[in-house]
Structure formats: C-alpha cells, structure tokens
C-alpha cells in the first residue's frame, strides 16, 4: 500500500508544479506587452528624469560632447 501512496503524492506534486509553471508563464506573457505602457511606466520614466535633473547630470537626449568621453 505504501508504494501506491508515494506515487500518488509524487503525481500530485508534479501536477502542482505544472500548474504553477503555467500560471507563471501566463503572468509573464501578460506583463510582456505592458513594459512600455501604462501609468507605472510613465511614473518611473518621470521619476528617473527628475532624478537626473536634480543630480545635475545631462539627460540622455543631449548629444555627448568630447568632454563627456575620456581620451
């Protein structure tokens, strides 16, 4: 009786792993299209640009000058 019970437990764990992997894959696919859209992305980009401005660094839109590059 014990070997049958062990196989049942193993089969349930494998099924649970498959379900978890399927859920993670679906979640990753749903996030893939939203990387460059939405309020979270907009807010993140603005916070980065404000931080760059406060730090006094040049923004990425300005062309690099010779002073920016080491010899």
C-alpha positions in Angstrom: 0.0 0.0 0.0 2.8 2.4 0.7 4.3 2.5 -2.8 0.9 3.4 -4.3 0.6 6.2 -1.8 4.0 7.5 -2.6 3.2 7.6 -6.4 0.0 9.4 -5.6 1.9 12.1 -3.7 4.5 12.4 -6.4 1.9 12.7 -9.1 0.1 15.5 -7.2 3.4 17.4 -6.7 4.2 17.1 -10.4 0.7 18.4 -11.3 1.1 21.3 -8.8 4.4 22.2 -10.4 2.9 22.1 -13.8 0.0 24.4 -12.7 2.5 26.8 -11.0 4.6 26.9 -14.2 1.6 27.5 -16.3 0.4 30.4 -14.1 3.9 32.0 -14.1 4.1 31.7 -17.9 0.7 33.4 -18.3 1.7 36.1 -15.9 4.9 36.8 -17.7 3.1 36.9 -21.1 0.6 39.4 -19.8 3.3 41.6 -18.4 5.4 41.4 -21.7 3.1 43.7 -23.6 2.9 46.3 -20.8 6.5 47.1 -20.3 6.4 50.4 -22.2 2.9 51.5 -21.4 0.7 52.4 -18.5 0.9 54.6 -15.5 3.6 52.7 -13.7 6.0 53.1 -16.7 5.1 56.7 -17.1 5.7 57.5 -13.5 9.0 55.6 -13.5 10.3 57.5 -16.5 9.4 60.8 -14.9 11.0 59.9 -11.6 14.2 59.0 -13.4 14.2 62.2 -15.4 13.6 64.3 -12.3 16.4 62.5 -10.5 18.8 63.2 -13.4 17.8 66.8 -13.4 18.3 67.2 -9.6 21.7 65.4 -9.8 22.7 67.9 -12.4 23.7 65.3 -15.0 23.0 65.7 -18.7 19.9 64.0 -19.9 20.0 61.2 -22.4 18.5 63.3 -25.2 21.5 65.7 -25.2 24.3 64.7 -27.5 27.6 63.6 -25.9 30.4 66.1 -26.1 34.1 65.5 -26.2 34.3 66.4 -22.5 31.9 63.6 -21.7 34.2 61.0 -23.2 37.6 60.1 -21.8 40.6 60.1 -24.1 
